[in-house]
Amino acid sequence: MGPDVLRFVAASLVLIRHWCISFEHNQRFINYFWRVAGGAPLGVDIFFVLSGFLVSGLLFQEFKTTGSFSITRFLIRRCFKIYPAYWALFLVTLLLQEWLGAKPPAIDLWAMAFFFQNYLPLISGHGIPPDWGPTWSLAVEEHFYLLLAVLFWILKKLGQRSGLIRLSIIPSVFFYTALACFVLRFLTSQLIPYYDDDSCRLPSHLRMDSLFFGVLLAYFWHLRWTDRTKATLRKCWPIFLALGLGLLLPNFIWHIDSRLTTFAFADIQFYLGAGCLLVASLAMNGSKPSPFVRALAWLGKHSYSVYLWHMAILAYLVLPIQAWNLVPAVPGLYFLVYFAASWLIGTLLAKCVEFPALTVRDRLFPTFAKYK
């Protein structure tokens, strides 16, 4: 329940950010949202920590239940989760672009097909096409899934020789991953102009520590912390909420960007703050939520499809509505249309594409892991 609410918050921040970027030159309404928009990229950091926690938690729970884990089943289940909705977006928007006479460069198509679109600014010198802009974070997550699978495969092979799978090295793996990402971010900030934000913020090798911080939290949550410890953490949720907000809110005020060493340190601050919010959200699992919280959690379950489609909805629905003056030019009204349409259409597409694929996945490749 709690992580799903956090998903809703993260997705909503991303929606606000992209709305503000798209309308910053012709909407007075943007002035009211600019503070939120400046900190809204943190929604991606929240998603990364959540993904690391939930995805690795499946492997930890399987290990806890069976004493081992299946890397093949793990990767197949990830494919069912990511690819159907992703390819639906790719194909539909590609057809729309062809219909409108816009032909994306071949490098963009290859990047989308093989999940290296987050490196396009470094490879081709141009950014990701707007329709596909949000997919850069999916590329980071795909690279993370492969690294996580390789890590657990190595641990399993070593465990077969020694008779013991040593998951206790997870904290060390996180430490060295975080150190490597910090050094790479620092070097990047020295070599690439700070204003070239895509080159500094999108590559996987600069963002992997956020995901592995989620893995670290999952390791302690599922394998190290006792039920008594978890109960204590749940009681302390206001402290973690305050810590999380204290670490993240400054970015809404000062708009921390990729300037020199600020960039290298900022991501550490962000994933620590997101981790605190995650621990606070886990407290919801032990309490009876209100109808409002349940509604947010329900929306959060659909956040993947909403995240995928919101830029296409903006480009092919909201902008034409504005161009044709179909909605009165009332400040904030177009934002409400965009926000509501993104969640409504994204939810419908989740039910039409994403969830049926997950039903087939669970029937063919069930998991031992259960969220606790």
N, C-alpha and C positions, 0 to 999 in steps of 0.2 A: 504494500500500500504506500508506504513512505517513499521508496525510490520512484514509484510511478508519479507521485506528486512532484518530485524533484525533476522528473523528465518533462512534465508539463511546464514547469518554471523555466527550464533550460531552453525548450523549444520556443516558448513565448519570447524570451530574450532575443533569440536568433531572429524571429519574425520581426520584432521591433527594429533591430539593427538594420536588416535589409530594407525595410520600409523607409527608414530615415535616409539611407544611402541613395535610394531610388528617387526620393522626392525632396532632397535637401535644397534644390535650387528653385522650387516653385510652390512650396507649401509653408505658410506661416506657422502652421500647426507643428512643424518640425522643431520650432524653438522650445516647445514645452517638453518634447521628447528627447532633446539632444543629450541631456545628462544620462538618461537611460540608455540611449543609443551608444554613447561612448563606452559604457561598461558592458553592453550587451554581448560582445564577443566572449565574455566569460561563460555564456551558455554552452559553448563548445567545450570549454575546460570541464564544466560539470558533466557533460555527456561522456567525455573521455574517462574521468574517474569512475563514473557509473558503469560504463562498459567494462572497464578493467575489473571492477568489483564483481559484477554479475556474471560475466563470461567466465572468468577464472573460477568463480564460485561453483560453477557447474562441474569443473574438474575436481575441485577440492571436495565437493559433496560426493561425487562418485568414488573418489579415493576413500573417503570416510566410510562409505557404505560397503564397498567391495574390496578395498585394499589395493586397487589399481584403477586404471582409466584407459579408455579407448580413444586414441588420437584420431583414428579414422572416423569414428562416429562423431566426435567433436567437430571436425572440419566439415563433414557432410551436413550436420545440423546447422552450422554457421552459413553454409551455402543456401540452404532452404530459407533461412531467415533474411539474408541480405539480397540475394540475386533476383528473385522474382519481381519484387517491387522496384529494384534498381533498374533492371532491364526494361520493365514496363515504362518507367520514366524516360529512359534513354531512347527507346524506339518511338514513343509517342511524340516527344519533343523534336526528335530528328525528322519525323514526317511533317510536323508543323513547320519546321525551319525550311524544309524542301518546298512545301506548299507556298511559303512566303518568299521564296527565292533566295533564302540565306543558306549558303553552303559553307559549313564549318571546315576549317583546314583539316587535312588528313591526320596531322599529328594530334589534333583534338580527339578524333574518333579512336585512334589507337590508344590514346591516354585513357579515355573512358572505358574502352574494352579491357584494358589490362591494369587499370587502377594505378596509374601514375600521374593523374591529372594534377595532383598537388605539387608536382615538380615542373609543370608547364612553364611557370614564370622563369625558371632557371634554364629550361631546355630551349624554349621557343621565343622567350622574351615578351610574351603576351599572357594575359591572365586567362582564367577559365571562362568560357561563355556563360553569360548570366543564368541561362536555364539550368545549367549543370553546376553552377557555382557551389552550392552546398555539398556536392559530392566529394569535395577535397577531403573532408573529414572522414568519409567512408574509406578513402584510399589509405589514410593513416590507420584506421581500424583494421583494414584488411592486412596491412603489413604487420600490425600488432598480433592478429590472430595467427599468422604464419610463424612469427617469432615465438609466441607462446606455445604453439604446437611443437616447434622444434625443441624448445626448452624442456617441455614435459616428456617428449619422446626420448631425449637424451637421459633425463632422470630415470625414465622407466627402463631403458636399456642398461644403465649402470646399476639400477636396482635389481635387475634380473641376475646380474653377475654376483652382486654382494648379498642378495636376499633382502635388501631394505631400500625402499625408495626414499631418498633424502630430500623431502620437501622443505626441510629446515634451512636450505640455502636460499630460499625465496627472499628474506630480508637483504642478504648480500647481493643478490641479483638486482634488487631494486636500487640499492646504494650505488652500485657501479653504473647502472643505467642512468640514474639521476646525475651522477658525476659526469658521465660522458655527454649527456644532453646539455648540461650546464656549460661545459667547455666548448662544445660545438656552437651553442647559441652565442657565447661570448666572442668566439672567432668570427662567426657570421656577422655579428654586429660591428666588427671592426673592418670587415672586407666589403660589405654591401651597404650602400647608403641607407640610413634609417628610414627614409621615406619609401623605400621599395618594400612595402609591408608584406606583399605576397611571398617574396623570396625569403623573408625572415620568419614568417609565421606558419607557412603551409607545409614545408617538407617534414616527412615522418621522422627523420633522425633528430629533429629539433623538438618534437612533441611527445616522444615515446615515454618520457618519464611520468607524464600525467596518467597514462593508462597503467603503467606498472605500479604507480602509487595505489590505484584501485586494486591491483593484484595483491599488494602488500596488505591492504585492509581486509581483503577477502581471506587471505591466509590466516590472519589472526582471528577473524570472525568465525571461520568454519573449523579451524584446526587447533587454535591455541587458547582462545578465550573460553572459559567455562560458562555455563548457563548463569551462574551467579555473577560473573564479571559482566556478562551482557545485560543482566538485569540492572546492575549498578550503572552501566553506561546509559541505559534507557532512562533511568531516573535523572541523569545529568544532562538530558537533552537540551535544556535551556543554555547551559554553558557552552556546549558544542555549537548551538545555533548562534550564540553571541560571537564566538570565536570565528565561525565561518563568515558571518556578516562583517565582522571587523577586518578580516583579511580581504574581502572582496569589494566592499562598498567604496573604499578609496578610489578604485578605478572608475567609478561612476562620477567622481568629483574631479580627479586630476587627469583622467584618460591616459593611463600608463600605456605607452606604445613601445616600439622597438628601438628606442634611442639607446645606443651604446650599451653600457652595462645594465641600465634599467631593464632592458629586454631580457638579459640573461637571468636576472634575479626574479623578474616579475612572474614568470611561469611557475616558479617554485611557490611563490605566495599564492598564486591562483589555485594550484592543485591541492595545496594544504587547506585553503579555505573551502574548496569543493568537498574535500574529504571530511571536514568538520560538519558540513551540511548533510553529507551522506549519513554519518553516524547519528546526527540529530534526527534525520528522517526515519532511521530504523526504529526509533522509539515508537513510531506510529503503529508498528506491527503488534505491539503489545497493548494497544488501547482501542476502544470503540470509536471509530471516526465519525464525524458529523456527516450529514448528507452532502454538504458543500465539499468536504475533503474527498469523499467517495467520488463525487463528480469530477474533481480535478484528477484523481487517480485514474478514473476511467478514460479521460482524455489523454492522460499521459501514456496509457497503453498503446495509443494510436500515434504517438509522437514521431515514430520513424517515418511513416508515410507522409505525415504532415511536414516534417523536415525536408523530405525529398521533393515534394511537389510545390512548396509554397512560392518559390521563385517563378515557376511556370505559371502558377495561378496569378501571380502579380503581372507577369508579362502578357498573358493571353486572355485574361479576364478583367482584372482591375484597371489596367491601363487603357484598354479599349472602352470600358465603361466611362472612364474619365474623359477620353478623347471625344466620345459621342455625347457627353453631358447627360448621361442617363440617370445620374444621381445629383441632387443639388450640391453646389460647391460650398457646403457647410464645413467649417474647420473640424477636422477629426472624423468626419463621416466616412470619407474614403478609407481611412485607416480601419474603422470598424468593419466596413465591407470586406476589406482585405483580410483582416484577422479572422472574422467569422467564416469567410469563404475558405480560407486555408484549413481551419480546423474541421469544417463541415465536409469539404471535398476530400481532404486527407483522410478523415475517418471513414468515409464511404469507400475510398480506394483501398484502405487497409482491410476492410471487410470483403472487398471483391478480389484482391490480389494477395496481400500479405498473409492474412489469417488463414485462407484456404490452403496456402502453401505450408503453413505451420501445422495445420491439421494432418496433411499428408506426411509431413516430416515426423510428427509424433507417432503416427501409425506405423511407419516403416522403420524409423530409427529412434525408438524411445530412449529416454535418458534415465539413469538412476538418480540423478541429482534432483533434489527438491529444495526450493527456497525455504529457508527457516527463519 
